[in-house]
Amino acid sequence: MQFVDEYPVLKLARITGPHHNFLSIRFSEKELTESPVIEDIDPQKKEKGLIKEEVLEQVMFGVALMSSEMNQKYYVEKVEFLSGDTQPVSIYKYLATEIVRRVKRAKSIKD
């Protein structure tokens, strides 16, 4: 996995054989009143690609899971993904948990 930390934006790319997935999450310091923005940044935007609402659902589930596990709130402002990436959509829950783990680890090192 390749991880890029440009806090508050964190990006993760995962390539394993023929499978490839990209996820970018922008975090907010405070709770938002609106749902996070989700953007498909795939320039080719395949017709039968990943569905953004399903990706967002998985990302939010992963972040909520880690918030509960780490006893700390993480607020998602924006999510970016590539609709042409490979299934299953549940991989985005995993990628989101990995991003939050790395945020927590980075904060621990800075403190």
PEPE-V80202 format. One record per run of one state. SS is the DSSP state (a for helix, b for strand, c for the rest). FROM is the first residue (numbers start at 1). TO is the last residue. If there is no record, write none. Layout:
# PEPE-V80202
SS:FROM:TO, SS:FROM:TO
This chain:
# PEPE-V80202
c:1:1, b:2:6, c:7:8, b:9:16, c:17:18, b:19:28, c:29:36, b:37:40, c:41:51, a:52:70, c:71:74, b:75:81, c:82:90, a:91:110, c:111:111
